[in-house]
Amino acid sequence: MAGDYLTYRMASGRGRTRVLRVGVAAGLVAAAAAAWVAVATTGGGASGAAVAAGSLPRVSDFSLASVRPGQPSVSLSAEAGRPVVLSFFASWCDGCQAELKAMRQVVATAPKNVAVIGVDVNDSSAAARSLLAADHLTYPVGADTAGNVASSAGLVGLPTTLFFNASHKAIGQVVGPLTPAAAAPWLRRIG
């Protein structure tokens, strides 16, 4: 418990000792971070404060080899005219593993006109295939083995999921594991 407090002497010279609970400051920082994540993942407010105009990653069209041998390459342009959910993940990322377990439900609840695309970042295709097979996920997934697509989008971490309208303009993002509840408002907006 001694680490929970910081003790210092006041400059007044009176010799009084003040105790500052470091845990309070840390708690306030944690609460602010949690509030930011809640807004970012639920799309709070009219535009989602954490995803205000201009702050969303920009993703140029890309073409990546599929992580599944014999499958066509994966690109945004292949889904021209359709809204897209773009999920960046890696098999070595614990949060991504949790997200992929929930993606089956997200895919099942997405409007039929919405395409779901995965981008496996800095990973081996074999590891990605294994993870996708374990969670029974069949949507197209491209291998971004060097992380070029993720890097050009300026992503801050994995997993990150972007939501695009039919014109492929990003309108929302969730940083961290996507849940069906966090996806629902974005799916309604793009569907």
NUZAGU-43648 format. One record per atom (N, C-alpha, C): y, x, z; residue number from 1; atom name. Coordinates in steps of 0.05 Angstrom, whole numbers, plus 5000, padded with zeros to 4 digits. Each point is the difference from the previous one (the first is absolute). Layout:
- y:x:z:i:at
- Y:X:Z:NUM:CA
...
***
This chain:
- y:x:z:i:at
- 4976:5016:5000:1:N
- 5024:4984:5000:1:CA
- 5025:5017:5000:1:C
- 4998:5025:5008:2:N
- 5024:5017:5001:2:CA
- 5012:5003:4972:2:C
- 4984:4999:4979:3:N
- 5010:5002:4973:3:CA
- 5015:4975:4991:3:C
- 4999:4978:5015:4:N
- 5014:4975:4992:4:CA
- 5029:5001:5007:4:C
- 5009:5019:5016:5:N
- 5028:5000:5009:5:CA
- 5013:5027:4993:5:C
- 5026:4999:4996:6:N
- 5016:5023:4995:6:CA
- 5021:5000:5023:6:C
- 5001:5022:5016:7:N
- 5019:5001:5022:7:CA
- 5022:5020:4993:7:C
- 5025:4993:5007:8:N
- 5022:5019:4995:8:CA
- 5021:4996:5022:8:C
- 5017:5019:5004:9:N
- 5022:4999:5019:9:CA
- 5026:4992:4985:9:C
- 5015:4983:5013:10:N
- 5025:4991:4988:10:CA
- 5020:5023:5002:10:C
- 5018:5002:4981:11:N
- 5021:5021:5000:11:CA
- 5021:4995:5021:11:C
- 4999:4977:5014:12:N
- 5021:4994:5019:12:CA
- 4999:5018:5025:12:C
- 4979:5014:5004:13:N
- 4998:5018:5022:13:CA
- 4992:4986:5026:13:C
- 4996:4975:5000:14:N
- 4993:4985:5025:14:CA
- 4971:5005:5007:14:C
- 4985:5012:4982:15:N
- 4972:5006:5007:15:CA
- 4982:4976:4997:15:C
- 5010:4978:4989:16:N
- 4983:4977:4996:16:CA
- 4981:5005:4977:16:C
- 4976:4992:5002:17:N
- 4981:5003:4979:17:CA
- 4995:4974:4986:17:C
- 5002:5000:4974:18:N
- 4994:4976:4985:18:CA
- 4974:5003:4985:18:C
- 4986:4978:4998:19:N
- 4975:5001:4986:19:CA
- 5002:4981:4976:19:C
- 4992:5011:4977:20:N
- 5001:4984:4975:20:CA
- 4971:4996:4992:20:C
- 4993:4976:4997:21:N
- 4972:4994:4991:21:CA
- 4999:5004:4970:21:C
- 4987:5021:4992:22:N
- 4997:5007:4971:22:CA
- 4984:4978:4986:22:C
- 4982:4987:5014:23:N
- 4984:4979:4989:23:CA
- 5016:4977:4989:23:C
- 5023:4994:5013:24:N
- 5017:4978:4991:24:CA
- 5011:5007:4972:24:C
- 5010:5024:4997:25:N
- 5011:5008:4974:25:CA
- 4978:5000:4979:25:C
- 4977:5010:5006:26:N
- 4978:5000:4981:26:CA
- 4992:4972:4993:26:C
- 5000:4982:5020:27:N
- 4993:4972:4995:27:CA
- 5019:4987:4982:27:C
- 5026:5005:5003:28:N
- 5020:4988:4982:28:CA
- 4996:5010:4971:28:C
- 4994:5025:4997:29:N
- 4995:5011:4973:29:CA
- 4976:4987:4988:29:C
- 4979:4998:5016:30:N
- 4975:4987:4990:30:CA
- 5005:4971:4993:30:C
- 5015:4986:5016:31:N
- 5006:4971:4994:31:CA
- 5016:4998:4974:31:C
- 5019:5017:4995:32:N
- 5015:5000:4976:32:CA
- 4983:5006:4976:32:C
- 4982:5019:5002:33:N
- 4982:5006:4978:33:CA
- 4981:4977:4995:33:C
- 4990:4987:5021:34:N
- 4982:4978:4996:34:CA
- 5014:4976:4986:34:C
- 5025:4996:5007:35:N
- 5016:4979:4987:35:CA
- 5004:5006:4971:35:C
- 5006:5025:4993:36:N
- 5003:5008:4972:36:CA
- 4974:4995:4985:36:C
- 4978:5008:5011:37:N
- 4974:4997:4987:37:CA
- 4994:4970:4996:37:C
- 5006:4984:5020:38:N
- 4995:4971:4998:38:CA
- 5016:4988:4977:38:C
- 5025:5008:4997:39:N
- 5017:4990:4979:39:CA
- 4989:5010:4973:39:C
- 4993:5025:4999:40:N
- 4990:5012:4974:40:CA
- 4974:4987:4992:40:C
- 4983:4994:5018:41:N
- 4974:4989:4992:41:CA
- 4999:4970:4998:41:C
- 5019:4986:5010:42:N
- 5000:4971:4998:42:CA
- 5021:4990:4981:42:C
- 5017:5018:4990:43:N
- 5020:4991:4981:43:CA
- 5021:4984:5014:43:C
- 5006:5006:5025:44:N
- 5019:4985:5016:44:CA
- 5027:4998:4987:44:C
- 5013:4978:5004:45:N
- 5026:4995:4988:45:CA
- 4998:4993:4971:45:C
- 5023:4995:4988:46:N
- 5000:4991:4972:46:CA
- 4989:5022:4981:46:C
- 5006:5025:5005:47:N
- 4990:5020:4982:47:CA
- 4983:5021:5015:47:C
- 4995:4997:5025:48:N
- 4984:5019:5015:48:CA
- 5018:5024:5006:48:C
- 5010:5002:5024:49:N
- 5020:5021:5007:49:CA
- 4990:5028:4993:49:C
- 4974:5005:5003:50:N
- 4990:5027:4995:50:CA
- 4996:5005:4970:50:C
- 5003:4979:4984:51:N
- 4996:5003:4972:51:CA
- 5024:4991:4984:51:C
- 5023:5005:5011:52:N
- 5025:4992:4987:52:CA
- 5002:5011:4972:52:C
- 5016:4987:4983:53:N
- 5004:5009:4973:53:CA
- 5007:5029:4999:53:C
- 4987:5014:4982:54:N
- 5005:5029:4996:54:CA
- 4983:5017:5018:54:C
- 4987:4989:5020:55:N
- 4984:5017:5018:55:CA
- 4970:5000:4992:55:C
- 4993:4984:4981:56:N
- 4972:4998:4992:56:CA
- 4993:5024:4982:56:C
- 4976:5010:5002:57:N
- 4991:5022:4982:57:CA
- 5001:4990:4971:57:C
- 5007:5018:4982:58:N
- 5000:4993:4972:58:CA
- 4974:5012:4988:58:C
- 4985:4984:4987:59:N
- 4975:5009:4988:59:CA
- 5002:4997:4970:59:C
- 5000:5022:4986:60:N
- 5000:4999:4971:60:CA
- 4971:4994:4991:60:C
- 4998:4991:4975:61:N
- 4973:4995:4991:61:CA
- 4984:5026:5001:61:C
- 4975:4997:5006:62:N
- 4982:5023:5002:62:CA
- 4973:4993:4987:62:C
- 4985:5020:4994:63:N
- 4973:4996:4990:63:CA
- 4982:5019:5015:63:C
- 4981:4990:5015:64:N
- 4982:5016:5016:64:CA
- 4971:4994:4992:64:C
- 4984:5020:5001:65:N
- 4971:4996:4995:65:CA
- 4990:4983:5023:65:C
- 4981:4982:4994:66:N
- 4988:4983:5020:66:CA
- 4983:5017:5019:66:C
- 4998:4992:5025:67:N
- 4982:5014:5018:67:CA
- 4971:4992:4994:67:C
- 4997:4979:4984:68:N
- 4973:4991:4993:68:CA
- 4993:5010:4971:68:C
- 4980:5017:4998:69:N
- 4993:5011:4973:69:CA
- 4995:4977:4980:69:C
- 5009:5005:4976:70:N
- 4996:4980:4979:70:CA
- 5019:4977:4999:70:C
- 5018:4999:5019:71:N
- 5020:4978:5001:71:CA
- 5026:5010:4986:71:C
- 5015:4981:4988:72:N
- 5025:5008:4987:72:CA
- 5020:5012:5019:72:C
- 5019:5015:4989:73:N
- 5022:5011:5017:73:CA
- 5015:4978:5013:73:C
- 5014:5007:5021:74:N
- 5015:4980:5016:74:CA
- 5030:5005:4996:74:C
- 5015:4978:4994:75:N
- 5029:5003:4996:75:CA
- 5014:4974:5007:75:C
- 5025:5002:5006:76:N
- 5017:4976:5004:76:CA
- 5002:4985:4974:76:C
- 5004:5014:4978:77:N
- 5005:4986:4974:77:CA
- 4976:4984:4991:77:C
- 4976:5006:5010:78:N
- 4977:4984:4993:78:CA
- 5002:4972:5011:78:C
- 5017:4996:5020:79:N
- 5004:4974:5013:79:CA
- 5027:4988:4992:79:C
- 5010:5006:4976:80:N
- 5026:4990:4990:80:CA
- 5002:4970:5003:80:C
- 5022:4991:5011:81:N
- 5005:4972:5003:81:CA
- 4987:4987:5025:81:C
- 4986:5016:5016:82:N
- 4987:4989:5024:82:CA
- 5012:5013:5024:82:C
- 5003:4985:5022:83:N
- 5008:5013:5026:83:CA
- 4977:5019:5008:83:C
- 5008:5021:5015:84:N
- 4980:5020:5008:84:CA
- 5003:5007:5029:84:C
- 4977:5003:5014:85:N
- 4999:5012:5026:85:CA
- 4989:5028:4995:85:C
- 5015:5021:5008:86:N
- 4993:5028:4995:86:CA
- 4995:5013:5027:86:C
- 4975:5007:5005:87:N
- 4991:5011:5026:87:CA
- 4995:5030:4998:87:C
- 5016:5016:5014:88:N
- 4995:5029:5001:88:CA
- 4983:5006:5025:88:C
- 4978:5015:4996:89:N
- 4982:5005:5023:89:CA
- 4985:5026:4995:89:C
- 4985:5009:5020:90:N
- 4982:5023:4997:90:CA
- 4977:4996:5020:90:C
- 4976:5009:4993:91:N
- 4977:4997:5017:91:CA
- 5002:5015:5026:91:C
- 5016:5021:5001:92:N
- 5003:5017:5024:92:CA
- 5021:4988:5019:92:C
- 5013:4979:4993:93:N
- 5022:4988:5016:93:CA
- 4988:4977:5017:93:C
- 5001:5003:5026:94:N
- 4989:4979:5018:94:CA
- 5013:4973:4996:94:C
- 5027:4999:4997:95:N
- 5014:4975:4996:95:CA
- 4991:4987:4973:95:C
- 4995:5017:4980:96:N
- 4991:4990:4974:96:CA
- 4972:4987:5003:96:C
- 4983:5012:5015:97:N
- 4973:4989:5004:97:CA
- 5002:4972:5013:97:C
- 5018:4997:5019:98:N
- 5004:4974:5013:98:CA
- 5012:4980:4980:98:C
- 5019:5009:4984:99:N
- 5012:4983:4980:99:CA
- 4979:4990:4980:99:C
- 4983:5018:4990:100:N
- 4981:4992:4979:100:CA
- 4980:4979:5011:100:C
- 4995:5001:5025:101:N
- 4982:4979:5012:101:CA
- 5013:4973:4998:101:C
- 5027:4999:5001:102:N
- 5014:4974:4998:102:CA
- 5007:4992:4971:102:C
- 4997:5019:4982:103:N
- 5009:4995:4972:103:CA
- 4983:4978:4986:103:C
- 4975:4997:5008:104:N
- 4983:4979:4988:104:CA
- 5013:4973:5004:104:C
- 5010:4995:5025:105:N
- 5013:4975:5006:105:CA
- 5027:4997:4986:105:C
- 5015:5023:4998:106:N
- 5025:4999:4986:106:CA
- 4996:4993:4971:106:C
- 4980:5013:4987:107:N
- 4994:4994:4972:107:CA
- 4991:4971:4996:107:C
- 4984:4990:5019:108:N
- 4990:4973:4998:108:CA
- 5022:4979:5002:108:C
- 5021:5007:5016:109:N
- 5022:4980:5004:109:CA
- 5023:5004:4980:109:C
- 4999:5021:4984:110:N
- 5022:5005:4980:110:CA
- 4998:4979:4978:110:C
- 5023:4990:4991:111:N
- 5000:4982:4977:111:CA
- 4985:5013:4977:111:C
- 4987:4983:4983:112:N
- 4983:5010:4979:112:CA
- 5015:5017:4979:112:C
- 5026:4996:4997:113:N
- 5015:5015:4981:113:CA
- 5009:5027:5010:113:C
- 4994:5007:5025:114:N
- 5009:5025:5012:114:CA
- 4977:5021:4996:114:C
- 5008:5023:4989:115:N
- 4981:5022:4996:115:CA
- 5002:5018:5025:115:C
- 4977:5011:5008:116:N
- 4999:5019:5022:116:CA
- 4991:5026:4988:116:C
- 5015:5022:5006:117:N
- 4993:5026:4990:117:CA
- 5001:5019:5024:117:C
- 4980:5018:5001:118:N
- 5000:5021:5020:118:CA
- 5006:5027:4988:118:C
- 5013:5017:5017:119:N
- 5005:5028:4992:119:CA
- 4989:5017:5022:119:C
- 4979:5015:4994:120:N
- 4987:5018:5020:120:CA
- 5015:5027:4998:120:C
- 5013:5008:5022:121:N
- 5018:5022:5001:121:CA
- 4987:5025:5013:121:C
- 5002:5023:4986:122:N
- 4990:5026:5011:122:CA
- 4972:4997:5011:122:C
- 4982:4991:4985:123:N
- 4974:4993:5010:123:CA
- 4979:5006:4978:123:C
- 4975:4999:5007:124:N
- 4979:5002:4980:124:CA
- 4992:4972:4991:124:C
- 4995:4997:4975:125:N
- 4992:4974:4990:125:CA
- 4974:4991:5013:125:C
- 4982:5018:5006:126:N
- 4974:4993:5013:126:CA
- 5005:4988:5027:126:C
- 5018:5012:5015:127:N
- 5007:4989:5027:127:CA
- 5013:4973:4998:127:C
- 5018:4996:4980:128:N
- 5013:4974:4996:128:CA
- 4979:4979:4992:128:C
- 4983:5007:4982:129:N
- 4979:4981:4991:129:CA
- 4983:4991:5023:129:C
- 4992:5018:5017:130:N
- 4984:4994:5023:130:CA
- 5014:4980:5019:130:C
- 5025:5005:5005:131:N
- 5016:4983:5018:131:CA
- 5004:4972:4987:131:C
- 5006:4999:4975:132:N
- 5004:4975:4986:132:CA
- 4974:4984:4999:132:C
- 4977:5014:4995:133:N
- 4975:4986:5000:133:CA
- 4992:4989:5027:133:C
- 5006:5014:5021:134:N
- 4994:4991:5027:134:CA
- 5015:4975:5007:134:C
- 5024:4996:4989:135:N
- 5016:4977:5005:135:CA
- 4998:4979:4977:135:C
- 4983:5005:4981:136:N
- 4995:4981:4978:136:CA
- 5025:4994:4984:136:C
- 5016:5021:4994:137:N
- 5025:4996:4985:137:CA
- 4995:5009:4971:137:C
- 5008:4983:4982:138:N
- 4994:5005:4972:138:CA
- 5025:5002:4982:138:C
- 5024:4997:5011:139:N
- 5024:5002:4984:139:CA
- 5003:5028:4989:139:C
- 5016:5004:4978:140:N
- 5003:5026:4989:140:CA
- 5014:5020:5019:140:C
- 4989:5024:5001:141:N
- 5011:5021:5017:141:CA
- 5002:5026:4984:141:C
- 5024:5011:4999:142:N
- 5005:5025:4985:142:CA
- 5000:5024:5019:142:C
- 4991:5023:4989:143:N
- 4999:5024:5016:143:CA
- 5025:5017:4997:143:C
- 5017:5000:5020:144:N
- 5024:5016:5001:144:CA
- 4993:5026:5015:144:C
- 4983:5016:4988:145:N
- 4988:5023:5014:145:CA
- 5021:5021:5009:145:C
- 5021:5003:4985:146:N
- 5021:5019:5008:146:CA
- 5023:4987:5015:146:C
- 4999:4973:5003:147:N
- 5021:4986:5015:147:CA
- 5025:4997:4984:147:C
- 5000:5003:4973:148:N
- 5024:4999:4984:148:CA
- 5013:4972:5000:148:C
- 4984:4979:4997:149:N
- 5011:4973:5000:149:CA
- 5012:4993:5027:149:C
- 4986:5006:5021:150:N
- 5010:4994:5027:150:CA
- 5025:5017:5006:150:C
- 5000:5025:4991:151:N
- 5023:5017:5005:151:CA
- 5025:4990:4984:151:C
- 4996:4993:4975:152:N
- 5022:4991:4984:152:CA
- 5012:4973:5010:152:C
- 4983:4985:5014:153:N
- 5009:4975:5012:153:CA
- 5015:5005:5026:153:C
- 4998:5024:5011:154:N
- 5014:5007:5024:154:CA
- 4988:4987:5025:154:C
- 4974:4995:4999:155:N
- 4987:4987:5023:155:CA
- 5002:5018:5025:155:C
- 5003:4987:5023:156:N
- 5003:5015:5025:156:CA
- 4973:5002:5015:156:C
- 4980:4987:4991:157:N
- 4974:5002:5014:157:CA
- 4980:4981:4988:157:C
- 4976:5003:5009:158:N
- 4978:4983:4992:158:CA
- 4989:4985:5024:158:C
- 4990:4976:4996:159:N
- 5002:4984:4975:159:CA
- 5027:4988:4996:159:C
- 5007:4996:4975:160:N
- 5024:4986:4992:160:CA
- 4992:4980:4978:160:C
- 5010:4975:5003:161:N
- 4994:4980:4980:161:CA
- 5027:4989:4989:161:C
- 5002:4999:4974:162:N
- 5024:4990:4987:162:CA
- 4994:4974:4986:162:C
- 5019:4982:4999:163:N
- 4997:4974:4987:163:CA
- 5021:4998:4978:163:C
- 4990:4996:4975:164:N
- 5016:4998:4976:164:CA
- 5000:4972:4989:164:C
- 5024:4991:4990:165:N
- 5001:4975:4986:165:CA
- 4988:5004:4972:165:C
- 5000:4979:4984:166:N
- 4988:5001:4973:166:CA
- 5015:5019:4981:166:C
- 5025:5007:5007:167:N
- 5015:5020:4984:167:CA
- 4995:5028:5010:167:C
- 4982:5003:5019:168:N
- 4993:5025:5014:168:CA
- 5023:5013:5014:168:C
- 5017:4983:5011:169:N
- 5021:5010:5018:169:CA
- 4989:4997:5029:169:C
- 5001:5023:5015:170:N
- 4991:4999:5027:170:CA
- 5018:4982:5017:170:C
- 4988:4981:5014:171:N
- 5016:4982:5017:171:CA
- 4992:5002:5030:171:C
- 4979:5015:5006:172:N
- 4992:5002:5028:172:CA
- 4980:5023:5004:172:C
- 4998:5008:5024:173:N
- 4981:5021:5007:173:CA
- 4991:4997:5029:173:C
- 4976:5009:5005:174:N
- 4989:5002:5027:174:CA
- 4991:5029:5003:174:C
- 5012:5013:5020:175:N
- 4991:5028:5007:175:CA
- 4982:4997:5024:175:C
- 4976:5010:4997:176:N
- 4980:4998:5021:176:CA
- 4979:4980:4991:176:C
- 4979:4996:5016:177:N
- 4978:4983:4991:177:CA
- 5009:4972:4994:177:C
- 4994:4991:4976:178:N
- 5006:4972:4992:178:CA
- 4980:4981:5013:178:C
- 5011:4978:5010:179:N
- 4982:4979:5010:179:CA
- 5005:4975:4983:179:C
- 4982:4981:5001:180:N
- 5004:4975:4985:180:CA
- 5026:4986:5009:180:C
- 5006:5001:5025:181:N
- 5025:4987:5010:181:CA
- 5025:5014:4989:181:C
- 4999:5026:4999:182:N
- 5023:5015:4989:182:CA
- 5003:4997:4970:182:C
- 4977:4996:4986:183:N
- 5001:4997:4971:183:CA
- 5009:4972:4992:183:C
- 4994:4980:5016:184:N
- 5005:4972:4992:184:CA
- 5028:4994:4990:184:C
- 5021:5008:5014:185:N
- 5027:4992:4990:185:CA
- 5007:5014:4974:185:C
- 4990:5025:4996:186:N
- 5005:5014:4975:186:CA
- 4984:4988:4977:186:C
- 4976:4992:5006:187:N
- 4983:4987:4979:187:CA
- 5013:4974:4991:187:C
- 5012:4985:5019:188:N
- 5014:4975:4993:188:CA
- 5024:5006:4982:188:C
- 5014:5022:5006:189:N
- 5024:5006:4985:189:CA
- 4994:5009:4971:189:C
- 4978:5015:4997:190:N
- 4994:5010:4973:190:CA
- 4982:4982:4984:190:C
- 4985:4983:5013:191:N
- 4981:4983:4987:191:CA
- 5013:4977:4987:191:C
***
